[in-house]
């Protein structure tokens, strides 16, 4: 399992999307959203905005599928 942080880019598939509608695959899930310096524990109805920082927990084999959804910041 890896934790990857992404920043939602304007115009990306994640921009304006509900967390529950993101095409993440079964081996990935959003565990935290940081918006304007505040931690937001997400649920399926959380709508993402440009600039949101999103922490995704992911199985390594699912990681490449996330690139088209978010702009990568770093991986741990």
C-alpha positions in Angstrom: 0.0 0.0 0.0 1.3 3.5 -0.9 0.1 6.9 0.1 0.2 9.5 -2.7 -0.7 13.1 -2.5 -2.2 14.9 -5.4 -3.3 18.5 -6.0 -6.5 18.8 -8.0 -5.8 20.7 -11.2 -8.4 23.0 -12.8 -10.0 21.2 -15.7 -8.9 17.7 -14.5 -11.4 14.9 -14.2 -11.3 15.5 -10.4 -12.2 19.2 -10.7 -15.8 19.4 -9.5 -16.2 15.7 -9.1 -17.6 13.9 -6.1 -15.1 11.6 -4.4 -17.5 8.7 -4.9 -17.5 9.3 -8.7 -13.7 9.4 -9.2 -12.4 6.6 -11.4 -9.9 5.3 -8.9 -10.4 1.5 -9.2 -11.0 -0.9 -6.4 -7.4 -0.7 -5.0 -7.5 3.0 -4.2 -9.4 5.4 -2.0 -9.3 9.0 -0.9 -8.4 9.1 2.7 -8.1 12.9 3.3 -8.7 16.2 1.6 -6.9 19.4 2.6 -8.6 22.6 1.5 -7.3 26.0 2.4 -5.2 24.5 5.2 -8.1 22.6 6.8 -8.3 18.8 6.9 -11.6 17.5 5.5 -12.3 13.8 6.1 -14.0 12.9 2.8 -17.1 10.9 2.1 -18.6 9.9 -1.3 -20.4 13.2 -1.6 -17.4 15.5 -1.0 -16.9 17.6 -4.1 -13.3 18.4 -5.0 -12.1 21.8 -6.0 -9.0 23.1 -7.9 -6.1 23.4 -5.4 -7.5 20.7 -3.0 -4.7 18.4 -1.8 -5.9 14.8 -1.8 -4.2 11.9 -0.1 -5.0 8.6 -1.8 -4.1 5.2 -0.4 -3.4 2.8 -3.3 -2.2 -0.6 -4.1 1.0 -0.2 -6.2 -0.5 -1.9 -9.3 -3.4 0.6 -9.3 -1.1 3.7 -9.1 -0.6 4.4 -12.8 -4.4 4.7 -13.3 -4.4 7.7 -11.0 -2.2 9.9 -13.1 -4.9 11.0 -15.5 -7.2 11.9 -12.6 -4.8 14.1 -10.6 -1.6 16.1 -10.9 1.0 14.3 -8.8 2.8 16.1 -5.9 4.8 13.3 -4.4 4.6 9.7 -3.3 5.6 8.1 0.0 
